[in-house]
Amino acid sequence: MDIRPAVPADAEAISAVRWDVYPYSVMSPATVRHDLETVVDEQRALKLVAQADGRVVAFGATGLNTWTSEPGQAWLTVYVHPDHRLRGIGAALVDRLHEHLAGIDAVRVRTFATQAGVDFAKRRGYDGSRQLHYAGIDLRQPLPEQPPTPEGIQLVGLDQVTARQAYEADAIASRDEPGDSPIDAVDFDEWVREIWQAPGLNKALSVAAMAGDEMVSFHAVETAGDRAWAGMTGTLPAYRGRGLAKLVKSVALRRAAAAGITGAFTSNDDENGPMLAVNNWLGYRRVETQTGLLRPL
């Protein structure tokens, strides 16, 4: 086994491993490459791959959460190809990542684990019970009837709005997203590099509800081949309760199906009741549950 920094040339191999570990989580090689090439100095991130017999078989990354006002909050992710587990690869990656966190002023780190990985995480000092559910829908099957568009609302693709309009809607809608730290310090330039310019974001299939020049609700679609991922669905507080999230997501799924997308996937925190209700109405069915875990540093 060899552990080394991940480089853009690893994108294909990392995407392949991720596909085998999380088949319900859409991330194309182009998206992985973009993630590796987009460096945010303030995150002080470390991204690693583990090789066995000359092949990439695992990925691990950590860094500071720069989208929250709470100082010292960090994130960590590790995944190992199923054929190479129980060989100490995950443990070696976590040790290297924890060592890195100790040197960047992190005070708490957050990770998510499948049921098979919860015990592994708890043995390394993580604890928690926040549930994150992944769900999918077969777009070859009929969708519920599309809701009517409220008066004064116009539906457009994200390819018809500006980055500033999309950023402002995303930043406001994200502030009360369920989580362990508030999403309340999103920098515009960083958001543009990480989100707006990401190759996986399909702006033509994504849908925004506009009230004049203001984007008041949206559903962002990321694609890889014939699969789609719900990057974010949000509605400004003043426009909630009008069915806009159900509307934009319904329209986006129809656009995706017409474009040849056969499977769409999403994730939701257990506490996000309104969005879970929308997904249940659309016909999403759970495919995996992960547990959110925290570790003080």
Disulfide bonds with the S-S distance in Angstrom:
none
